Amino acid sequence: MTRPAASRKQPGQATIPAGRVEVLDAGRAAAVQRRRADSEQCRQRVLAVLAAMRKSRQALSDAEITLRDTEIQELREQRDAALAASRQAETAIQALRNVNQRLMVENSRLIAADAPEPTRTAPAAPKPSG
C-alpha cells in the first residue's frame, strides 16, 4: 500500500519531495500495522471469552429441562391469576365509585330539600313625606 516515491504531478497539486513521501508512507504503514494488531487482539479476546463460555456451560438433563419448563408454567399461571384478580378488583372499585357518586348527588338533593328557606324580610315602608 505504498506509493512510489516519484509522484506524478497533477494540475493544481503541489509537488511533494521524495523524502516527505517516504515519511508519509512509513506513517501509513505503521497505522495499518497498528490496526491489524488491534484487530488480532480483539479476535483473541473474543476467542478467549467463547472458550470460557464453552468450558463453563453445563449440559441440562431432560428432567432438569422439564422441571424448569414446569416452574415457568407455574409462574405464568400465578401471574395470570394475579392479573385476573387485579382486573376484578379494579372493576369492583369502579362500581363502588359509581355508587358513591350517585349517593353524593342524592345526599346533596336531600340536604337541599330539608334546609329551611331563608326568611325574607319585607322591604322597609317608605316614610310619609311632610
Backbone as CSV, one residue per row, in Angstrom:
resi,resn,N_x,N_y,N_z,CA_x,CA_y,CA_z,C_x,C_y,C_z
1,MET,0.817,-1.196,0.000,0.000,0.000,0.000,0.860,1.258,0.000
2,THR,2.023,1.140,-0.533,2.912,2.294,-0.570,2.851,2.936,-1.932
3,ARG,3.068,4.230,-1.930,3.089,4.985,-3.167,4.509,5.055,-3.692
4,PRO,4.652,5.128,-4.961,6.017,5.293,-5.480,6.559,6.648,-5.074
5,ALA,7.839,6.710,-4.853,8.471,7.955,-4.402,8.332,9.047,-5.440
6,ALA,8.416,8.709,-6.679,8.280,9.710,-7.735,6.799,9.838,-8.065
7,SER,6.163,10.831,-7.461,4.739,11.004,-7.694,4.513,11.855,-8.925
8,ARG,3.429,11.565,-9.597,3.082,12.358,-10.773,2.417,13.636,-10.313
9,LYS,2.772,14.701,-10.905,2.187,15.981,-10.546,0.920,16.183,-11.349
10,GLN,-0.144,16.433,-10.616,-1.410,16.719,-11.272,-1.620,18.223,-11.245
11,PRO,-2.410,18.727,-12.180,-2.622,20.182,-12.223,-3.222,20.693,-10.909
12,GLY,-2.650,21.759,-10.400,-3.153,22.375,-9.181,-2.693,21.670,-7.916
13,GLN,-1.768,20.721,-8.031,-1.305,19.980,-6.865,0.171,20.288,-6.667
14,ALA,0.527,20.501,-5.391,1.924,20.816,-5.087,2.759,19.551,-5.187
15,THR,4.011,19.718,-5.542,4.926,18.590,-5.623,5.425,18.282,-4.219
16,ILE,5.365,16.985,-3.826,5.818,16.574,-2.500,7.220,16.006,-2.677
17,PRO,8.156,16.491,-1.888,9.526,15.975,-2.007,9.568,14.476,-1.709
18,ALA,10.494,13.784,-2.314,10.589,12.330,-2.180,10.803,11.917,-0.729
19,GLY,11.565,12.637,0.032,11.787,12.306,1.444,10.491,12.387,2.249
20,ARG,9.702,13.388,1.925,8.412,13.558,2.624,7.467,12.416,2.270
21,VAL,7.453,11.972,1.045,6.600,10.869,0.600,6.971,9.610,1.368
22,GLU,8.277,9.389,1.541,8.726,8.208,2.275,8.252,8.250,3.729
23,VAL,8.313,9.423,4.339,7.856,9.579,5.731,6.353,9.327,5.820
24,LEU,5.590,9.881,4.896,4.143,9.679,4.889,3.801,8.207,4.672
25,ASP,4.493,7.557,3.766,4.252,6.134,3.514,4.572,5.301,4.747
26,ALA,5.656,5.639,5.434,6.024,4.903,6.645,4.952,5.090,7.723
27,GLY,4.411,6.298,7.847,3.340,6.563,8.819,2.092,5.766,8.498
28,ARG,1.742,5.717,7.214,0.574,4.935,6.810,0.778,3.451,7.099
29,ALA,1.953,2.952,6.782,2.240,1.539,7.019,2.182,1.223,8.513
30,ALA,2.686,2.133,9.342,2.642,1.915,10.791,1.199,1.911,11.287
31,ALA,0.359,2.790,10.748,-1.052,2.837,11.149,-1.762,1.555,10.754
32,VAL,-1.469,1.048,9.555,-2.076,-0.204,9.108,-1.646,-1.338,10.027
33,GLN,-0.372,-1.362,10.378,0.130,-2.416,11.256,-0.527,-2.343,12.640
34,ARG,-0.726,-1.123,13.171,-1.401,-0.964,14.477,-2.839,-1.453,14.404
35,ARG,-3.540,-1.109,13.337,-4.934,-1.560,13.194,-5.013,-3.073,13.108
36,ARG,-4.102,-3.674,12.373,-4.093,-5.137,12.279,-3.808,-5.774,13.635
37,ALA,-2.875,-5.201,14.382,-2.549,-5.741,15.712,-3.743,-5.594,16.648
38,ASP,-4.421,-4.437,16.599,-5.617,-4.234,17.431,-6.711,-5.231,17.067
39,SER,-6.895,-5.465,15.769,-7.907,-6.420,15.330,-7.576,-7.823,15.825
40,GLU,-6.309,-8.192,15.764,-5.905,-9.517,16.226,-6.108,-9.654,17.734
41,GLN,-5.790,-8.601,18.499,-6.016,-8.642,19.951,-7.501,-8.802,20.257
42,CYS,-8.332,-8.095,19.540,-9.781,-8.189,19.732,-10.250,-9.601,19.402
43,ARG,-9.760,-10.150,18.305,-10.125,-11.508,17.908,-9.727,-12.512,18.986
44,GLN,-8.531,-12.342,19.538,-8.070,-13.254,20.594,-8.930,-13.139,21.849
45,ARG,-9.348,-11.909,22.194,-10.230,-11.726,23.360,-11.567,-12.410,23.145
46,VAL,-12.126,-12.268,21.953,-13.406,-12.917,21.646,-13.263,-14.431,21.733
47,LEU,-12.182,-14.961,21.185,-11.966,-16.406,21.254,-11.820,-16.874,22.701
48,ALA,-11.144,-16.091,23.541,-10.987,-16.463,24.948,-12.331,-16.462,25.664
49,VAL,-13.168,-15.473,25.384,-14.499,-15.414,26.010,-15.343,-16.602,25.560
50,LEU,-15.307,-16.908,24.274,-16.075,-18.050,23.769,-15.594,-19.357,24.396
51,ALA,-14.282,-19.503,24.529,-13.752,-20.721,25.143,-14.197,-20.829,26.597
52,ALA,-14.173,-19.718,27.325,-14.615,-19.734,28.723,-16.094,-20.072,28.818
53,MET,-16.900,-19.558,27.884,-18.330,-19.864,27.894,-18.552,-21.353,27.628
54,ARG,-17.807,-21.914,26.679,-17.952,-23.344,26.388,-17.535,-24.195,27.578
55,LYS,-16.480,-23.760,28.246,-15.963,-24.524,29.373,-16.924,-24.504,30.548
56,SER,-17.565,-23.371,30.800,-18.440,-23.246,31.968,-19.868,-23.714,31.704
57,ARG,-20.194,-23.966,30.454,-21.550,-24.387,30.124,-21.813,-25.781,30.683
58,GLN,-22.965,-25.934,31.319,-23.345,-27.229,31.864,-24.509,-27.774,31.056
59,ALA,-24.403,-29.026,30.729,-25.490,-29.655,29.993,-26.631,-29.947,30.957
60,LEU,-27.841,-29.701,30.514,-29.016,-29.985,31.332,-29.626,-31.299,30.890
61,SER,-30.030,-32.052,31.862,-30.711,-33.308,31.535,-32.144,-33.000,31.117
62,ASP,-32.794,-33.968,30.529,-34.194,-33.788,30.122,-35.072,-33.510,31.338
63,ALA,-34.748,-34.140,32.462,-35.537,-33.930,33.679,-35.408,-32.489,34.155
64,GLU,-34.176,-31.946,34.087,-33.986,-30.553,34.520,-34.703,-29.585,33.585
65,ILE,-34.671,-29.876,32.312,-35.370,-29.018,31.347,-36.872,-29.070,31.609
66,THR,-37.399,-30.272,31.840,-38.824,-30.420,32.130,-39.188,-29.699,33.409
67,LEU,-38.317,-29.812,34.441,-38.567,-29.130,35.715,-38.617,-27.623,35.525
68,ARG,-37.662,-27.102,34.765,-37.657,-25.652,34.518,-38.897,-25.229,33.749
69,ASP,-39.278,-26.003,32.738,-40.489,-25.682,31.977,-41.715,-25.683,32.891
70,THR,-41.775,-26.647,33.822,-42.894,-26.727,34.760,-42.907,-25.512,35.674
71,GLU,-41.726,-25.121,36.154,-41.640,-23.946,37.034,-42.080,-22.685,36.295
72,ILE,-41.649,-22.558,35.062,-42.040,-21.387,34.265,-43.544,-21.381,34.038
73,GLN,-44.102,-22.536,33.753,-45.558,-22.625,33.541,-46.308,-22.231,34.804
74,GLU,-45.826,-22.702,35.973,-46.479,-22.352,37.240,-46.404,-20.851,37.489
75,LEU,-45.253,-20.258,37.203,-45.114,-18.807,37.379,-46.065,-18.050,36.458
76,ARG,-46.201,-18.513,35.241,-47.131,-17.869,34.306,-48.567,-17.970,34.808
77,GLU,-48.932,-19.141,35.332,-50.291,-19.310,35.855,-50.527,-18.392,37.049
78,GLN,-49.529,-18.283,37.933,-49.668,-17.381,39.081,-49.798,-15.936,38.618
79,ARG,-49.003,-15.556,37.612,-49.089,-14.197,37.073,-50.469,-13.937,36.489
80,ASP,-50.980,-14.901,35.708,-52.295,-14.734,35.089,-53.396,-14.636,36.138
81,ALA,-53.288,-15.442,37.201,-54.286,-15.381,38.278,-54.230,-14.033,38.984
82,ALA,-53.024,-13.529,39.211,-52.884,-12.225,39.864,-53.444,-11.111,38.980
83,LEU,-53.207,-11.197,37.680,-53.761,-10.188,36.769,-55.281,-10.234,36.743
84,ALA,-55.846,-11.433,36.749,-57.310,-11.566,36.750,-57.893,-10.990,38.036
85,ALA,-57.263,-11.295,39.182,-57.737,-10.755,40.460,-57.632,-9.232,40.466
86,SER,-56.573,-8.721,39.900,-56.389,-7.268,39.829,-57.476,-6.625,38.979
87,ARG,-57.805,-7.251,37.861,-58.860,-6.708,36.992,-60.215,-6.735,37.695
88,GLN,-60.495,-7.832,38.414,-61.765,-7.924,39.145,-61.834,-6.850,40.230
89,ALA,-60.741,-6.647,40.947,-60.710,-5.631,41.994,-60.904,-4.241,41.389
90,GLU,-60.285,-4.005,40.256,-60.428,-2.702,39.587,-61.881,-2.478,39.162
91,THR,-62.540,-3.521,38.665,-63.945,-3.423,38.278,-64.819,-3.127,39.489
92,ALA,-64.542,-3.814,40.615,-65.314,-3.582,41.840,-65.100,-2.157,42.350
93,ILE,-63.884,-1.683,42.294,-63.599,-0.309,42.746,-64.353,0.692,41.891
94,GLN,-64.370,0.472,40.590,-65.083,1.400,39.705,-66.584,1.392,39.994
95,ALA,-67.135,0.212,40.266,-68.560,0.132,40.606,-68.836,0.890,41.902
96,LEU,-67.946,0.745,42.885,-68.126,1.476,44.151,-68.003,2.983,43.951
97,ARG,-67.128,3.392,43.076,-67.001,4.833,42.779,-68.300,5.361,42.170
98,ASN,-68.892,4.582,41.282,-70.157,4.995,40.655,-71.267,5.107,41.702
99,VAL,-71.354,4.120,42.601,-72.372,4.153,43.659,-72.134,5.367,44.558
100,ASN,-70.883,5.584,44.915,-70.546,6.727,45.775,-70.957,8.044,45.114
101,GLN,-70.701,8.170,43.833,-71.069,9.391,43.113,-72.586,9.595,43.129
102,ARG,-73.361,8.530,42.887,-74.826,8.651,42.907,-75.317,9.026,44.305
103,LEU,-74.717,8.428,45.349,-75.131,8.737,46.718,-74.816,10.187,47.080
104,MET,-73.698,10.689,46.603,-73.361,12.094,46.881,-74.388,13.032,46.248
105,VAL,-74.796,12.717,45.028,-75.807,13.543,44.352,-77.127,13.474,45.118
106,GLU,-77.524,12.254,45.524,-78.772,12.067,46.262,-78.722,12.797,47.602
107,ASN,-77.603,12.687,48.314,-77.472,13.376,49.604,-77.555,14.887,49.437
108,SER,-76.915,15.395,48.413,-76.973,16.849,48.182,-78.401,17.293,47.925
109,ARG,-79.160,16.501,47.171,-80.549,16.848,46.889,-81.389,16.798,48.170
110,LEU,-81.200,15.759,49.008,-81.967,15.642,50.249,-81.628,16.774,51.227
111,ILE,-80.373,17.105,51.307,-79.978,18.200,52.212,-80.594,19.503,51.748
112,ALA,-80.609,19.718,50.462,-81.196,20.954,49.931,-82.704,20.983,50.192
113,ALA,-83.372,19.849,50.146,-84.826,19.804,50.364,-85.152,20.020,51.834
114,ASP,-84.311,19.540,52.772,-84.572,19.673,54.204,-84.202,21.043,54.759
115,ALA,-83.383,21.750,54.090,-82.926,23.039,54.619,-84.073,24.035,54.573
116,PRO,-84.288,24.769,55.703,-85.358,25.778,55.679,-84.969,26.897,54.728
117,GLU,-86.010,27.404,54.097,-85.757,28.508,53.182,-85.406,29.739,53.990
118,PRO,-84.521,30.542,53.523,-84.158,31.750,54.268,-85.360,32.684,54.361
119,THR,-85.537,33.295,55.535,-86.673,34.207,55.726,-86.438,35.447,54.899
120,ARG,-87.559,35.883,54.347,-87.464,37.082,53.519,-87.951,38.251,54.333
121,THR,-87.184,39.249,54.349,-87.603,40.460,55.080,-88.347,41.355,54.119
122,ALA,-89.413,41.926,54.659,-90.206,42.825,53.825,-89.438,44.105,53.638
123,PRO,-89.569,44.670,52.485,-88.862,45.952,52.262,-89.424,47.011,53.190
124,ALA,-88.569,47.849,53.624,-88.966,48.911,54.556,-89.994,49.835,53.890
125,ALA,-91.030,50.187,54.674,-92.079,51.060,54.112,-91.525,52.477,53.988
126,PRO,-91.893,53.105,52.904,-91.380,54.475,52.719,-92.020,55.410,53.751
127,LYS,-91.228,56.311,54.241,-91.712,57.283,55.231,-92.593,58.312,54.533
128,PRO,-93.725,58.669,55.218,-94.572,59.697,54.591,-93.824,61.015,54.505
129,SER,-94.010,61.659,53.446,-93.310,62.933,53.289,-94.116,64.054,53.945
130,GLY,-93.498,64.886,54.577,-94.118,66.061,55.045,-94.073,66.528,56.342
